[in-house]
């Protein structure tokens, strides 16, 4: 039982630190993650308790974060890219393959309001890697599908990230994703009313 609780805690800790899922989603995902091995009632009780504990810790910790975090910089860079006509999505889809397929819907929706020339995203597995290992890979492409335009999009992405204080590592190859090699993952969560 101890090992199960440790595994549950690790899973929930990653989700809390990632900063994208609500409390309810974290509990539900944790239960689904281990459902084959343990009873749903026991899992839900433990998952809720651990999630509440780790969210309280996260809220307390983020109050100590100074000024702008790397995740704040990433948010600002992605917002600027979006304004430039590069659809920018964070924690998007489960993996790179699905992300490249699903980004088409995001492009279609954004294109209703403004011209779109490209896209950039990182997926949920990339988020987990960033939380655990402090680097982040970004997928990119041009709406046209042309290699030369995709390379131009990638360079614009690198320029905007660096403008916002995030170093990039990319070898200018269409076959290589952009890497943010040094990233301190501190994603702010909206503080609950009782914590303000």
Beta strands, then each sheet from edge to edge (+ up, - down):
strand 1: 86-89
strand 2: 118-121
strand 3: 136-142
strand 4: 178-180
sheet 1: 1+ 2+ 3- 4+
end
